[in-house]
Amino acid sequence: MDGVDEAFGQLKSSIEKQRQSLHDESTTLQGERHALEEEKRVMSQIKRDDDIITLNISGHISAIKRSTLIQIPGSLFSQMFSGRWEDRLDRDKDGNVFLDYNYSFTEKILDYLRALKIKSPERTLPKPEVTDSQWDDFNDFLQYLALDEHFSSHILTPKKDRFISYPGMIISIENDGLMARGSGNPGWAVGERIVDSGSFTWKFHVSNNSGYVMHIGVAYTLPPYNDENGYGPSCFFGITSNYSVAGGQAYGQMNIPSQGVYEGNILLDCDQMVLTITSQGSSAVLSLKGNRRQLTRDKRQWRLAVKLQHSTFTLID
């Protein structure tokens, strides 16, 4: 009997182990099944790339395709709108995804993403433009969105100026934007850099063998500069004393030779609203407050503006 009892005990123990093993396997299978069901539930909520996402950006409504938002791998947008976390995003009362972000910065990024999606492979997109006082905040925002590595460093640090193209321009831009060349008809060259606070200095080299008067100053719009819109450079130097730009905005005179090769500096002080030009041992100082209402309003985002004819103007790095 002892042998029988021992054998029965062993059989019972074996059956119990098998039962426990089957229970463990069943538990594992149930867990995997639940995980699969959850995955299917999540995947069922993943929208198509051409779905339109409506965003509430600090009270401003903006619509954009999902594929546009997620096209830069590793960015915060690519994670937020992949579809896996859709039910965890904050929403307003209308069901729009709510982003408590700076609206101006966010729209710059969204516009960039829209352009990035449709650009040709050989084209390089211009980066979002921000003013001097916004650089630090915009840089922090790019880092928060994990987009800082995608963008060129020139928008994250104070950038050197370059001349830019604009519709109707008759000036040629050369040497990677550092030189503007005027031809037979007078035309304006304008800088890319926007200065709205503090001070900034441009160093320049001029070659003017034509005898035509050159005008140098700052402006807060792109050309054309005429009496109709009331905008234009607020300071220039030349050999004339009766020429006013944009129908009588602030203007001045600097008596230097109209012909020759020379260098100089332009100092813009936004806080004091003063522009100073130094060249050939002479200086000219002009108040940017002027005698026109447009110059005293709160929009003071200045660009370099140079009027050329048969001459070249080169920015010195």
GIRAZI-V56439 format. One line per field, one symbol per residue. phi: phi as a letter, one per 30 degrees, with the letter a starting at -180 (. if undefined). psi: psi as a letter, one per 40 degrees, with the letter a starting at -180 (. if undefined). burial: 1 if it has 9 or more other C-alpha atoms within 8 Angstrom, else 0. A space follows every 10 residues. Layout:
# GIRAZI-V56439
phi->???
psi->???
burial->???
This chain:
# GIRAZI-V56439
phi->.edddddddd dddddddddd dddddddddd dddddddddd dddddddddc dcccccchjc cbcadedddc dceidddddd cdjdcedcdd bddciddccd cddddddddd dddddddcdd edccdddecb dedceddddd dddddhcddd cdddccbecd dbdbdaeidc cccbhhidbc bccdcdaccb dddccbaibb cccbbcbbcc iddccbabbb bdedcaddci clecabbacc bbcbchijde aabbdbedbk bababbcccd dchbbbcbah icbbbbdddi ccdddcdddb ccbdbbcbah abbcdcd
psi->dddddddddd dddddddddd dddddddddd dddddddddd ddddehiide ihhhihgfeh hhiiidddde ehieiddddd feedfdeeii iaeeeihhhg ihdddddddd dddddddeii dehhiiihhi ideedddddd ddddefeddd iieeeeihii iiiiiihehe ihhiffedhh hiadhiihhi idhhheiaii hhhihhhged eihhhhaiif iiiihiddee iiieiiiafi efhihfffih iaihgiieia hiiaihhhgd defihhhhif eiihhhheda eiddeeiehg hiihhhhihf iihhhh.
burial->0000000000 0000000000 0000000000 0000000000 0110110000 1011111100 0001111111 1000111111 1111110010 1100011110 0010110111 0111100000 0000000001 1100100110 1110111100 0000110000 1111000011 1011001111 1110011111 1111111010 0111111110 0111111111 0000110001 1111111110 0001110111 1111010111 1111111111 0011111110 0111011111 0100100001 1111111111 1111100
